[in-house]
Amino acid sequence: MKRTGGELIVEALKANGVERVSCVPGESYLAVLDALKDSGIETLVCRQEGGAAMMADTWGRLTGKPGICMVTRGPGATNASAGLHVAKQDSIPMILFIGQIGRDMKEREAFQEVEYRRAFTEFAKWVGEIDDARRIPEFVTRAFAVATSGRPGPVVLTLPEDMLLDEVDAPEAKAYTPVEAHPGPSQIAALGAMLKTAKRPMVVLGGTRWSETSVAGIQAFAEKFKLPVGCSFRRQMLFDHLHPSYAGDVGIGINPALAKEVKEADLLILLGSRFSEMPSSSYTLMDIPYPAQTLVHVHPDPSELGRVYRADLAICAAPEEFVAALVSLDAPVAPVWAERTEAMHAAYLAWSTPPKAGPGAVQMGPIMEWIEANTPKDAIFTNGAGNYATWLHRFHRFQAFNTQAAPTSGSMGYGLPAAVAAKQLFPEREVICFAGDGCFMMHGQEFATAIRYNLPIITLVINNSMYGTIRMHQEREYPGRVSATDLTNPDFAALAKAYGGHGETVEKTEDFAPAFLRARASGKPAIIEIKLDPETITPSRTLTQIRNKA
C-alpha cells in the first residue's frame, strides 16, 4: 500500500516507540502534522522552537530514548539550534525534524532556505536530508541508532516539503537495534588490582546512558568498597547525597576541600564522564595529557577515550554494563581509605548546609532548608544557567535518579521548558523549576505551554534585576563600572496570572513557605517571584566584596 512521506515519518516514529513530540508548526511539514493527528502520538505545541527543542532534550535526558522535536525551515530551525547545542554538549539523544524547501528550489536562496549540513554539523552527530520518501524507514532507523549509540547526541533530519507529499511503496519500519559496549574480564581484573594497591582512590560519575539499575549498582559497589564518590557538573542525580560515600559535586564552585582530594587521589575512576571544562575546574584538576593520578576512564564512546586525558586503563563500556561487571570484584576487609571517605562525606554535609543570613529581607538559605524539608524525595528540579542555580546545586541534596534536568552546557532559558517536559513525562511527581529573572525571560513564553496542557509546575523566579553571573565577573574585572547587566522586569506574579496560572511574590523570607503551599494547592502552573537583594550574588560573597576583592 502506498503511503505519503508524511505518513511514513509517523509510522517510523511509532515503530521506534515514540509517544510524544514537541513542535512549533510550519507549512513546510504539514503532511507530517496531518499524519500525527490520528497516530496516538501526543503532540505538544510550543511557543518558540528553542523551547520545543529543550523539551525534547529533557525527554531524552530523563528516559534515555531520543526526544523528538519538529520545526519548520529557516528561522524555525535556527531558533531550535539552542536546544541542539544543549543536547550535543550534554550527550543527550534527540532527533530534530526540520521541514525543508521543495527539492526543485534548492540553490536559489529560496524563501527561508538553509543548507543544514553546513549550518548544523557542529550541533549534531549527523545531519541528513531525505530526498526520496522510499528511504524514510532507512533514515529514521539510522537516526535512532546514531542518537543513542556511543556518546549519545542529537541528529537532524530535514524533510523537503514536496517529498512529504509523494505517495510511494516503502518497507515497513522496524525499531532500531541498540548497541552496547561491554568491559572485558581482563579490564575488570586490572581495575581490581589497581584498587588493591590504592591508598587514596576516588570515583567521579557523569555522562548519560545511566538507569535506575546502574545507579543502584554503583551505590552498592561504593558501599562495598567504602569508596568516596563525586558527581560531575549537573549530574548530581547519579548518587544519593546522603549516602556515607558521597563526597560532593565536581563542578562549578567546587568545595575547595573536594578539589584538593581529587588532585591528590592516587587512583581516579571517571565513569561515564568526559571530565570537560566545568567538572575539571577549567582543566586544572588533572594534568593534560598525562594526569598525575592513576586514571581509569570508562566511557561508551571510544572516540572520547584518550581524546583529552591519557588513561592508565581505558574501558569502552556504557555505565549499565560496566557497573554490572563490578560485582565480580572482592572488596578489602578493611579498606585503608575508609576514614578518608567518612571525612569527605562530613565535609560535603558541612559544605551543603545553607547559610542562615545574608543581605536583604529575603534569605535563600532558610528557603533552601524549607524546600529540603517539604518536597518529596522524587521531586524533579530543573534550571537553566546563572548564579541563582548555585542555591539549588550546592544546597539541595539529591537522593534519587531522574530528579534533575539541567544543562551542562550552561544554557540560559532551559529550566522552564525542561519543567514542562518533565511534568508531561511524570505527571504524578512534583516538578520545581529554578530560574533567574534573566534566565526565565529567555523561554518564559513556554509557561503558556504549561497552561495549555494543564501541567502544574512550580517556577521559582529568583529576581535580582540583573544578569547576575555576568555582573559578578564584571565587578571582579571592572569594579564599579556596570555595563549592560541591569534589567527591568515585569511583575512575574501578575504575569503568571495573566497566562491563567497562579502567581506569588516573596519579599521576606517568612513569605516563602505559605506562598509555596498556596502554589502547590492551586493545581495550576505557578510562578513564585523571590525578590533577592542584588548584593546576594553568591551564597558566600556579596557584590561589594567582589568589587573590593575582599
N, C-alpha and C positions, 0 to 999 in steps of 0.2 A: 504494500500500500504506500502510495506516495504521500509525503508529508512536507510541509514548508520548512524552511530553515529555522524559523522561529519555534515551530513545534519540536523540531529535532533538538534544539538547545535545551528546551524544558525537559524533554524525555531523558536527555543525558544527565541533567541535574538530578532528576528523580532516581535514575539508575544508580547514582552515587550517593544516595541517601540525603540529599539536601532537603531541609524542612523549611528554610526561611531565606529570604533575600532582602537586602536593603537597596533602595534606589531613589534617584530623582528621575522622573520620566523625561523622555525626549522623543521627538518624531523619528529619530534615526533607528530606533529599535521597537517601534510599535508592534511589530509581528511577535516579538518575544513577550511583550506585555499582554497581548491578547492571549497567547498560549498559557501564560501564567494564571489567567483568570479562573479557569476551571481545573487547575492542576493539583490543588490541595497544598501547594507550597505557599506559605504565608509571606506576604509582601509588605514590608514596612516602607511607607513613603516618607522620605526625609525632606528637610528644608534646604540643605546645601550638600553638595557632593562630598566635601571633605568630611562632614559628619557622617554621611552614609558609609563612606569607606572606613571610618574609625569604628562604626558599629560592626561592620564585617570583620575587622581586625579583632574586636572584642570577642565575637563568637568563635573565631579561630583560636584565640588565646585561652578561652575557658573550656573549649571542647577538644582541641587538638585536631579538629576537622576543618577544612577550608571554609572560611566565611565567604559569602557570595555577595558581591555588590554590582549593581548595574547603573551605568550613567550614559549620558549622551556625549556626542563628539565635542571637540574643541574646548570651550570654556568649562563644560561639564567634566571632561576628562582631566583638564589641568587643575580644576578645583579638587578632584579626587586624589591628586598626587600627594597631598599632605598625608592622607591615610596610607597610601602606598609606602611612603618613606618610613612611617612608623612600623609597618609590618616588615619592611626589609631589615631595618636595624634591629628590630626586636625578635626576628626569626619566627614570624607568625604566618601560618598557612592561610592564604587568602586568594581568591580569584576575582579580578575586576574585568567585567564585560563592558566594552565600550561600543556603542553604536557608531558606525563609521559612514563616511560619504559613499555614494554609489561607485562601483568599480569603474564605470565609464567616465568618471570625473577626476580620476587621480592625476596628480602632477600639474593641475591647473590652478592651484591655490583656490579650490572651490570653497563655498561657504563653510566656515569652521573646520577646514581641512588641517590635519596634523599627521605627520608620519611618525607613528607611535614607536616604531622600532628605534628610531633615532632619539625620540624625546624621552622614552621611559626605560631604556636599557639600564640606567643606573638605579632605577627604583624597583626593579623586578628581577626574579630569577630567569624568567623567559617572557618575551613579548612575541605573540603570534597573531597572524591575521588569517581568517578563514575565508578564502576566496571561492571555495566550492562547497556547497551545502552538503554534498555527499560525504565530505570528510569531517563533518561536525562530531560524530562519535569518536573518531580518532583524536581530534584536537582536544576535546573536553577530557577524555580519559588521560591523555598526556598531561594536561593542565593539573589535574588532581594528583597525579604521580609526582610531578615536579614540585608542586607546592608543599607536599608532605615529606618528601624524601630528604635524607641527609640533614643539612641545616634547613629547616622549613622557611618559607618565604612567599611573597606574593607573585602571582602570574597574571599577565594581562593578555586578554584575547579581544581583538577588535572584530566587529561584525558589520561588514558592508550592508547598507540598508537594502539594496536590491537582492543581495544573496539571501537575506532572511525571507524574501518573498518567493524564492524559487521552490517549486514542488519537485521533489526528487525521490528516488529509491535509495535508501541508505540502510546499512546494517543496524540491527537493534543494539542500543547502547548497553554496555556492561560496566559494572563498577571497576574502578582501578584496583590494582593489586598492591597493597602496602609493601614497602621494602624496609627490612630491619637489618641492622648491623649488630653482630654479637661478639663479645670478647672471647678470645681463645683461652683454653685452660692454662697454657703456659704463661699468659699475661696475668691471669688472676693469681697464679702461683708466685710470679715475680712481685706482684703487689704485696702478697702475704709476707714474702721475705723482707721487703722494704719496711713493713710495719714492725717486724721483729727486731730490727736494729735501730728504729727511730727513737728519739728522745723527746722531740717537740713536733709531733705531727699535727696537721690541721686539714679539714675538708672545707671547700667552698663550693656551694651548689649554685647553679644558674641555668640559663638557657630554657629551652622548651622541650616538648615531647615527654613531659612528665605525666604521671597519672596518680590517682589516689593510692594505688597499689605500690608504685615505686617510691612515693613519698613516705608511706608507712614502712617500706622496706629499708630505706636509708636511715630512717629514725631508729629502727630496730638494730641496724648494723652499728650506728654510733653509740647506742646504749650498750651493746655487747662489748665494744672495744673501748668505751668511755672516751670517745674522740670528741674534740671540740669541732663544732660545725658553724660556719658562717653562710649567709645567703648573699648572693650577688645583688647589685643595684636593682631594686624594684622586682626582685624575685623572692620576696620575703615569705610568701605563702608556701614555700617549699619545705619549711621546717617549723615545728611548734616552738614558739619563742619561750614558752615556759618549761620546756624540756631541759633537764640539767646539762645537756651537751651544747645548748645553743649559746653561741658566742657573740652574735650581733650581725648587722648588715654591713657588707663590704661594698660601700658605695660613696656617694657624695656626703661630705661631712662625717666621715667615719670616726668612730671613737678612737682617739689617739692611742689608747692602750691596745685596742684591737689591731690597729695598723702596725704597731710595734711587734705584736705576736705573729702577724703574717710575714713580716720581714725576717723575723728570727726563727721561723719554722725550719726544721731540718727536713721535713717531708710535707709537701703541699700537694693535695689531691684536688684538682679542678674537675668537677663533674658537671658536664653539660655547658659550662661557661666558656665564652671566648676570652674573658678577662680583658675586655677592651678599656677604653679611656676612663670611663666613670668608675667601674669597680676597682680598677688598678690605681686609682688616685693619680690620673694623668701619667700612667705607665711608670710609677715610682715604687710600687710595692714589690715588683720583680724586675731584675735586670733583663735587658733585651740585647741580644737574642738568647743569652745563656744565664738563666736565673741562678742566684746563689743557693736557693733551696733545691733539694732534690724534687723534681717536678713529675707528677703523674697527671697527664692530661687525657681526659675521657670526653670524646665528642662524637656525635653521629656522622659528622661530615669529614672525610679525610682531608679536604682542602683547608680545613681550619687547624689541623694538627701540624705544627711546625710553621705556621704562617707568620706568627709573631715570636713565639717562645719555642725554644728547642727543649722538648721534654725528655727526661731520662727514660720514661715509659709512656709511649703514646698508644692509646687504645681507641680504635674506631668502634664505638658502640653507642646506642641510644640508652638513656637512663634506665628504662624498664629492663632491658636485657642485662646491662651491667650490674644493676642492683640485685637482680635475681641470682647472678653468679656469685655474689659475695657471701651467700650462705655457706659456701664450702670452706670458708676461712675460719680457723680457730683463733679465738682471742687469747691473749696472755692472761694468766690467772690474776696478776696484779700489775696492770699497766703502769709504767713509770711516769706517765703523763697524766694520771688521774687527778692529782691535786691541781695541776695546771688547768685542766678542763673545768674543775669546780670554780677556780679563781676567775676564769674567763667568763663563766656564766654569771657570777656575782658582779663582775664589772659591767656586764651587759644590763643587769637589772638596775644597777645604780645609774647608768647612762640613760636608760629609758624611763626613768622616773621624772615626770614633768616638773618644771619649776613652779613654785607657788605664787610668785609675784613678778611684776614687770610694769612697764609704763602704762598709763591709761586706766580706764574704768573696766575694760574687758581683759580678763586674764585667760589666755589659751591653755595654760597648764591645768587649772581646775576643770576647764571644759573637757580636755582630753581625759582626765580622770573620770569624769561623769560618763563620757562615751564608753570608756573601757568597762565600767560597772553596769551599763544599762543597754548594751547592744548584744545580740546573740553571737555565739562563737562562730556561726556560719554566715554572718553578715558579710556582704561584699562591699569593699571600699574601692572607689575609683578616684583618679585625679589626673590632672594634666601636669603642667610644669610651673614652677615658681617657688619662692622661699616658703610660702604657706604650706607646701607639701611636707616640709620638714616636721611639722607638728604631727602629721599622720605617720610618716615613715620612721621617725625616731621614737615616738611615744605610744603608738598602737602596737600591741603585742599580738601578732598574727598567730593563730593556733590551728588553722585548718586549711587544707588545699582548696584552691579555687575561690579564694576570698579577696583577691587583689587583681585589679586591672589598671595598670599604669604604664606609660611609655618609657622604656629605657632610652629612647631617642630624645627625650626631653621636649616633646611637642606640646605646646600650649593648646588649650581647647579640647583636649582629649577626654577629660573626665565626664562631661555631661553626656555626649553620645555614648560613651562606654557604659555609663549607668543605665541609659535607656536600653541598650542591647542586653546588659546583664539581667535587668529586671524582666525583659521579654523572655530570656532563656530560663531564668529561675524565678518565676512569679511568686513562689511561696517564701522567698528569702528577702530579708531587708537589704536594700541597696542604698549606700550613702556615698554621695559624690562630694569631694573636697575640691573647691575651686577658688582661685584668687579673683579679684574683680577684673583684672586684665585677662586672665585665663578664661573666665566664664564668657566674656563678650566675644571670644573667638568663635565659639559654636553654641552660644546661648539660645539661638533660634530652635535648636533641637528640643528645647523644653516643650515646644508646640507638638513635637512628635510624641513625647511622653503623655501629653494631654489627649491627643487623638486616640492613642491605643490604651488609655487608662492604665498607665504604668506608674504607680505611686512611689517614685524615687524621692529621696530627701537630699537636697543640694545645699551644702554649707558654702556660702559665698563669703570668704574672708576678705573684707574690704578695707584696704589701707590707702585707697585713692592714688595708686601708682603702680608702675611696673616694678615691683619690689626687688626682684633679683638684679635687674639692670641698675636700679638705683643704688643697691648695696655696692656693686662693683664700681659705679660712678663715684660714689663718696670715697671709696678707697683710692681710686686712681686720680680723681679730680675733685678733691674735697671742697665742698661748699659751692660747686659750680653745677647746679642742677640744670639738666638739659634733656628735653624730650622724654621725661619719665613720669611727669604728673598726669593724672587722669581726672576727668569729670564723669561721674557715673549716674545712672538712673537710680531711682528708688527701687531696689531689687525686690522688696516685698510687694510693692504695688505692681511691679512688672509681672510677678507670679500670678497675682490676682487678675491682671488684665488678660493673661493667657487662659484663665479659668482654673488656676491652681490655688494652692494655699501659700500665703506669704507671712513671714515673721521678720521682725527687726530686733537685734540684740545689741543694746548699748551699755549693758552692765553684765558682769559675769553671772549674777544670780538670775538674769533673764533667760539664760540659755536652756536650762532643764525644762521649765514649763513650755517654752517655745517649741522645743524638740518633741515633747509629748503631744502637744496640740497638732503639730505637723504629722506625726505618726497616726494620731487618731482621726485625722481628716480623711484618710483614704485617698487623697489626691496627690499628684505630683506637687512637691513643696520646695520652696526656697527659703532658707533662713539666712538673712544677711547679718553677718557679725562685723560690727564696726570696730576695727582694730586700730589702735594708736599707731601712726606711721613710724614712731620710734621703735616699735617692737618688730624689728626687721628680721631677727632670728631668735630662737629660744635663749641664746646666751649673750647676745650683743645687741646694743641699740645703734641706731643710725649715728648718733653723736659720738659714740665710742669708735665706730668705724671711721668716721670723718676725722677724729682726733688721733686715730691709730692707737687707741687705748687697749 
